[in-house]
Amino acid sequence: MIANRTKTGRTNNIGYNIAIIRKKLGISQRELAERLWHLGLDIDKNAIQRMESGQRLITDIEVVYLAKCLNLSIMSLYKNDFDAPNPEEIMLENREEKNMRNG
């Protein structure tokens, strides 16, 4: 029988990595959802929570937006032993990008 869940019951493989990266960046699920919304992906905090917990499938479109938002390659989201970029550098880049849009 074919199953669309991992052996642990998760419906995705990258949600756990997203949670780790998000926490390293010191941002909430709500803030991640807002950042994704500003990039053009309409998603809410509850969807982020379900993604991270493995209860929700993540579409290929969402993977592209998540990678862009977190400043990572798409493939790095799938790694089990990824090297997350320095959170301070990402936060600085995000602030600079925001200032450029507003100023």
Sequence and secondary structure as in RCSB ss.txt:
>XXXX:A:sequence
MIANRTKTGRTNNIGYNIAIIRKKLGISQRELAERLWHLGLDIDKNAIQRMESGQRLITDIEVVYLAKCLNLSIM
SLYKNDFDAPNPEEIMLENREEKNMRNG
>XXXX:A:secstr
   SS TTS S SSHHHHHHHHHHHT  HHHHHHHHHHHT    HHHHHHHHHT S   HHHHHHHHHHHT  HH
HHH SS     HHHHHHHHHHHHHHHH 
